Amino acid sequence: MKKYLTFIAVILISLSAFAFDWPQAEVTKNSFNSYFGQNRGGILSTSIIFSEPEEVKAAENGYITAIITENNDDSDFFPSTLGTAVIIAHNDELISVYGNLDAETLTLKNENEHTVDAGATIASSGNSGYQENHGNLEFKIIDAKNKSAINPIVLMPRAQEEIPLSLSGIIIVSKNNDYYDINTYKTYTSGLYKVYFKRNPVASPYKTSVSINGVIVDQLSYDMITQENNKLCIIGKKKYTDADIFPNDDLQLLGEAMFTPGRVTLGLSISDMLGNVKQLNYNIVIR
């Protein structure tokens, strides 16, 4: 775990020096229909989806590696649901992806080392992809070297506000898949449990954590999404798949905890990219 966290820190430090700009103008807390890491039909979303149709611009200098005009790609990071899309390669083996574009407004016609400047107009957002009938840009950044999707917000100028997060509807799930509402059940048998909260349909936390008696026992970070054995994963004390993160449409994982006998304080927290934190503490008994 420590080795992994060190690895992540090194990546993020190097990425933070490589600034991107937003591919659409005037980004605010209301600019998104869906955050990175959200539930998208039971799958972890590796994109952010904008809320309003606008002109789409290149986020950084680079060169075009692909212009997709048909739904002909089936990988997890470049799904066929992108519709008409442009893929641009940048320094440090980063790739920016612009999906759900209007093919008739594409300004880029050639691939193969055709360069593009930061801020250059690519197209208007359209209705070609997963969000058919909704002309909203789907934007993602891929780290090709480490085979992971990067949360675009990590690399972008910070918005002054984010959608306020809510920490409520806490559910404890046993290894046998028994569900317990923590406001009703205060006593548990010893064992390994997953802790969930009520999912926000648009926003997703930047970090979540679970602690026992003040000691953090699990912490999930939405810096990036990795791919292993054809499954997308968020990293905490282990790799959690989309099925772990979202057991249904209503819940999202905070983390895991091993309950051992005694009276304990279960601490839960979520935070956004700006460092705003919501916390809850519960006194429970483990038998």
Secondary structure, DSSP 8 states (H G I E B T S, - for coil): -HHHHHHHHHHHHHHHTS----SSSS--TTSEEE-TT-EETTEE--SEEESS--EEE-SSSEEEEEEE-SS----SSS-GGG-SEEEEE-GGGEEEEEESB-GGG------SSEEE-TT-EEEEB-SSSTTTT----EEEEEETTTTEEE-HHHHS---S----------EEEETT--EEETTT--EE-SEEEEEEEE--SS---SEEEEEETTEEEEEEEEEEEEEETTEEEEESSSEEEHHHH-SSSSEEEEEEEEE-SEEEEEEEEEE-TT--EEEEEEEEEE-
